[in-house]
């Protein structure tokens, strides 16, 4: 029997599950997330192996979802100094790089850039021809400025990436093949500034990601697990650990995405609202065909606007560890956003602490039986009721924000903190809390599929619309197979066609995603 190990590192807990070949949960556990992360992962792996009785040699695949990249950007911690080459001269000086970036983020990443000749029209015709000597000079200057990682962006480079690849080739000649280089055409979609921002963020966290994912490999080896390793990414699918080291920015929203995919798997629903309540925050998103609905607008990460694939989520400061505060005078109650986080098992009332948390309120209201319920029996009943009313209102508002119509939808409640969710929620046709709901994120990681995506501008005048659609669908399927999907299982799950009226001719932007099951080794 072969097994899959799924791990998801959250802000409060690190969850682990083991699934068998029939995707049945064999064992599950939660371990407190530790500041160094690796210790928490080690504890979770040891515990889930002990519970399951599975031998390490029987683990064939291991999947990890982690907040490493997100935390590094948000906290401005461990980021590399980035040098940016933009291929856009002579027309690309109007809007400089790093525009609207937070000042502290520019300072942390260096703010180094050079604009050189290059760029393309929408149809792949060059705006200007790059000059190798100009690029060499620009790279040399960036290195003198302290560049530790290189990002390259060009006008319409997703349509034609030759010029960006030229810069990479020259950088490797100057600095060696191991010098980290990020091409924007491999990260984002159409739209220069947001794609460029995503490339810079990716370049900034590459070294940190290599260390973090290397640590994950080391943890598994220490336990005798020699499985094929994968990291979950923003769209709910997998990438190899080597790919993740090159493109860590694609993992930024993998935590909530894992929960949405786990909710779809556990509930059997393809169209639903998912409310994932953790120890500190709650993420609310919508499932479409079993996958998270993708955001159609630019997404801010650490105050920086980007345009790569991200789930459409509403995040709120509500969790099991949220602080409950009664306001003097008017008798109102506030819930969060402050939280005891991973300290909940020491500080919450039901665990012997002295802090009133949302978990204490849920236990006092009879919605959960956790810790020592006798410790919250004396809580003021008015405080308990007003707190529950406030929690319900916060959740209902978040659900309303993600909905695109007034129609009620099923709500799937997952995450350890989902004990806070009442059964009667405005906007929900039914509230479902499936079995194993508390480790839905780790389950989402372990059952994740492999994807391939295409996002580009095509002229449909010469070949015709149907032929171009067939072409982009096949290209997306080929990308999924390259990424490790079983060819026989690959199918197109998203096809978006966007006419570009501001461009001449019949230019259409196609966004296509294909997914398939992980190919057996």
N, C-alpha and C positions, 0 to 999 in steps of 0.2 A: 504494500500500500504506500502511495506517495501522498505527501501532505504539503499544504501551503501555510506559511507563517505570515500573518499580517500584523503590522505595528503602526500605530499612529501616535505621534508625540504632540500633545496639546499643552496649553499653558498651565493646566492644573494636573492632569493625569496623562500617563503613557499607557495606552491600551494595547493589548496583544490578543490575538486569536489564532487558533490552528483549525484549518478546514481540511476535510478529507477529499478524495477524488470526486465525490458526489456533491461537493460544496456544502457538506453538513458541518456544523460547528462541533468540534471535538472538545475544545477547551477554550476558556476565555479568562482574562484577568485584567486588573487595573493596578498600576503602580504609580506612586507620586512622581511627577516630573521633577527632575533635579536640575540645579543651575548649570551643571556641565552636560546635561542631556544624556550622555553615554551611560552614566550610572543608573539612571531611570530605565533606559532600554535594557541594560544588563539584568536588572531586577525583574523586569517584565518577561524577558526571555526565559530566565531561570524558573520563574513561577509557572508560566504556561506550559513549559516542558514537563515540570513535575506533576501538574494537574492532569495533563493528557496521558502521560506515560509513553509518549511518542519518542522514539530514538532520534537523536540529531541527524543521523545518516538518512532517515526517512523523509526529511524536509527537502523537497525538490526545488521549491521557489520561495523566496522571501521578499515581501513588499513593504516599503516604508513610506509613510507620510509624515512630514516634519515641518515645523515652523521656523527652522534655522534661518532661511533666507528672509522671511518676513521680519523676524525679530531683528536681524542685523540691520535692515534698512530703516525700520521704525526707530530703533534705538541708536542708529548711527554708530554701530559697533563692529569693528573688524573689517571695515571696508577698505578696499585698495584705492590708491590714487590712479585715476583713469585719464588716459590721453585719448582725445577724440579727433578723428579725421572725418571731415564732412566733404563729400564730393558734390559740389554745387556751384563753384565759381564759373562764370562771373556773375550769375544771377542770384546766388544764394546768400548774399551778405545782409539782406534786409532784416531777417530775424535771426539773431545770433543764437548759438547753442545755450543751454541752461536757462532759457527764458522762463520766468515764473517759478524757478526752483527755490525752495527755502534756502536762505543764506547759509545756515549751518550745514545743509546737505552739500552745497557747492564747495564749502570750505573743506568738508571731510573727504570728498572725492577728488579734490584738487582743482576742478574747474578748468583743466587744460584742454585747449582745442586749437585746431588749424583748419581753415577752409581752403580747399584746393580745387583745381579745375576738374569737371566731371559732371555726372548726372545724366538722366535719360528723360525723354518725353514719355507719355503714357504708353506709346506703342513700341517702346524699346529703342527708338532712335536716339543716338547720343546728343546731349545738349552741347557738350564740349569734350574734347579728347584729353584724358588724364596725361600728365607729364611725369614720367618716372623720377626725374631728378627733383622736381618740386615735391613729390611725395617723400622721397628719401630725406630731403632737407627738413620737411615738416616732422617726420618721425624722429629724426635726430634731435630736433629742438624739444619735442615732447619728452624724450628720454632724459635730456638735460634738466627738464623741469621736474623730474622725479616720477615719471610714469611707471606704474607697476603692471598695468593691464591696458590693452588697447581696444577701443570701440570704433567701428567704421560705419558710417551712414552715407547714403547717396539718394538723390532725388529719383523716385520710382525704381529703386533697386529691387523690390520684389518682382518686378516685371523682367528685369535683366540684372543679374548679380555679377556680371563679368568684372566691372570696375571695382567693386568691393573685394572680390577675390584677388584682383591685382594688388591692392593695398596689403592684403594678408600675405601674399607671396613676397612682396618687398620687405615687409616686417620680419618674416621668417629668415630672409637673406641677411638682414641686419642683426637680429636679436636671437636667432635660433628657432627651431621648430617647437620648442617647449614654451615659448613666450605666449601668454594667453591673449587671444584675439577673438573678439566678438563681432560678427557681421549683423547689421540690423535686418538684412533680408532674411536671415534665418530665425529671427525673433518675432518681429512685428508685422503689421500689414500696411496697406496703403495709408499715407499720411506721414510726412517726413518728421515733424517735431516729436510726436508721441512715439513713433518707432525708434527714433534716435534716443529718446529718453530711456526706453526699455533696454536698448543695447548698452547704454552707459551703466544702468543699474546692474545688468547681467555681468558686465566687465568688473564692476566693483565688488561683487560677491563671489567671483569664481574661486579665488584662493580659499576663502572661508568654506565654500561648499566642498571643495576637494578634501579638506581636512575633516569636515563633518561626515561626509559619506564614506570616507576612508575609515573613520572611527566606527561606523556601522558595520563595515566589512570585518573590522578587527573583533568587534563584540561577537559576531556570529562564529568566526573562526575559533575564538576562545572557548566556545561551547560545542565545538566539533561540527558545526553546521557549514557544509560546503555547498550551499544551494546557489542557484542562479539568482542574482539580486536585481531588484527593480525599485525605482522611485516613482511615486504617483505624482501626476501633474495636474494642472488647473482644470483640464477638461474632463477629469474623471478616468483617464487612461494611464498607461504605464510608459516609462522610458527606462532604458538600461542605466545602470549606475554610472557608466562611463559617459553616456549622453547627458545625464543629469549634472555631472561635474562641469560640462561645457556650457549647459544652458540652465543654471539653477533658478533663474528668474521665472521659468515656466512652472516652478513648484510652489509659488508664493501662496496661492489659494487652495492648495491641495488638501488641507485639513477639512474645511467645510465641504469641499467637493467630495471627499471620501465619505463623509456622513450622508450626503445626498444620494450617492450611489449605493451605500449600504442600506439606506431607507427604502430605495426602490427594490433592492434584492429581498429584503426582509418582509416588505409589505406586499410585494407582487404588483405594485402600482407603477404605471408608466407616466401618468399625468397626476400630479399632486403637489401640494405645498409641504415642504419639510421644515420643521422647526427643530433645530439642533441646539440644545441647552447644555452648555458646559459648566465649569466651575466659576468662570469669570464673565463670559460673554455668551450671547445667543445669536446664531446665524439663521436667517430665514431665506429660503430660496425656492424656486419652482422647478419641478421635474417636467421635462418635455421629451417624450419618447424614451423615458428612463434615464436621461442624462440631464445635468444641470442646464437651465436656460442660460445662454451666453449673453453677457452684457453687450448692448449695441452701442454704447458710448464709451468715451475714454475713461479709464479707471485710474484713480489716484492711489499711488503706493508711497507712503511716507511723505506725502505732499508733492509727489512728482506725477504728472499726467503721462499715461502710457496707453497703448492700443493693441496689446497682444491678447490672446484668448484668455478671458477671465469669466468666471460664473457671475451671474447677476444676483447679488446678495444684499441683504440688509442686515447689518450687524449692530447689535444694541448691547449696552452694558448691563445685562441681566444674566445671572448664573446662580448656581447652588450656593456659592460663597458670597453673594452680594450682601452688603451691609444693610440692615433695616434700621432706619432712624425716625423716631417720632418727633415731629416738629412742635415746639412749644407754642402755645397760644391758640392756633386754629385746629389742632388735633389731627392735622394731615400727616401722611407717612411718605418717606422717600425710600426707594429701593435702588441700591447701587448708585452710580456705576462702580463705586469703590467695592473691592472684594478682598476676602482673605485668601483667595486663590488656592494654591496647593497646601496652605496651612489650615484648611477647613477641618481636617481630622484632629487638630489640636485646639482650634480656637472656637468652633461652633459649640453652642450650648449642649447639643445632643451628644457631643463627643467629649464632654467634660470641660469645655472652655467657658469663656465669659462674654463672647460676642454673639449678638443676635444676628443670624444670617437668614437668607431666604429658605435654606434647608430646614432650619428650626421652625419657621412659619409653616412649611408644608407638613412637617411631622405634627405640629400642634393642631393643624387643621384636619388631621386624619387622612391626609393624602399619601403618606408614606410611613414606613416603619423602619427607621434607620437609627443606629446608635441607641441611646437610652431615652425613650420617649418620656419617661417620668420627669426628666429635667426641664421639659417645656410645658408641663401641665399647669404651672402657675402663671404662664404668660397671660397678660391681659387679653381677654377675648375680643375687645374692640380693636386692639392693635393687630391681632391675628387677622380679623376680618378685613380691616382696611388695607393691610399688607397684601392679602390675597386679591382684593379688588384692584389694587394698584398693579400687581403682577399681571393679572388678566388683561387690564387695559393696555399695558406695555406690549404684550404679545399680540393683542388684536390690532393695535396700531401698526406693528411691524408687518403683520399679514396683509393688512390693507395696502401697505406701501408696495408690496411685491406683486399684487394682483393687477391684471390688465383689464378685468371686467368685474361687474358686480356679482357674477355667478359664484355661488358657494362651491368650494373644492374640498376634497378630502385633505386632512392635515395629518401627516405622519410625524409623531413626536419621538425624537431620538436623543441620545446623549444622557450622561449620568444625571444631569440636572433637570431632565424632562419630567421629574416628579412634580415640578412646579406647574405643569400645564393642566388646567381643568378640562373636563369633558365637554363643557358647553362654551364654545368660543364663537363669537360673531364672525361670520365669513367662512366657517368650516361646515361642510355637509356632514362630516363625521371626524372624530379624532381617534387615530389609531396609534397604539403603542405596541409594536410587534415584539415578539420574543427576541432576546438579545439586543434590545434597543440601546442599552447602555454602552455597548461596544460597536455600534453601527459604523463608526469611523474606521476601526481596524478591519471590520468585515468588508467595508467598501474598498479598502486597499487590497485585501486578499483576493477579491473577485474581479478586480479591475481588468479591463481588456486593453488591447493595443490599438492605437489610432494612427491615422495619416491624414494630413490636412493640406488643402490647396487654397490659397488666397491670392488672386491676381486679376489683372485687367486684360480682357480679350476683345479683339475686333471680330464681330460676328458677321460682317458684311460679306466677306469672300467665301467662307466655308459654310455659313449658315448656323443658326442657333442650336439646332439639334445635334449637329456634329461636334460643336464646341462643348456642349453639355456632356456628351459621351466622352470626349477627350478628358475633361477635368475630373469626371467621375473615375475614369480609369487611372488617372494620375494619382488621385487620392488613395485608391485601393493599392496601387503600387507602393506608395509611401508607407502604408500600414504593414504591408508584407515585409518591406525593408526593415521596419522597426521591430519585427519579430512576430507578426500575426500569422496564424494559420490561414493560408490563402483560401481554403474552401469555406471558411467562416466569415470572411470579410464582406461587409455590406455598407452601403452609403446611408448614413443616418441624418445628415444635414446637407441641404443644397439651397444656397441663397443666391439669388440673382438680383443685382443692383445696377440698373441703368445709370450711366454717368452723363447726365445732360450737359454738363459744363465742358465736356470734351467733344472734339469733332468726330464725325463718322458714328457708327453704331458701336461705341465702346461700352462694354458691360463688365462689371466686377462680379466674379464668381467666388463664393466661399463654400467649400465642400469639405466634409469630414467623413471618413470611412473608419469603421472599427471592426475588429475581429478578435477571436479568442487567442490567448497566448499559445504559441506553437510548442508542442511537447518536445522535450529533448530526449 
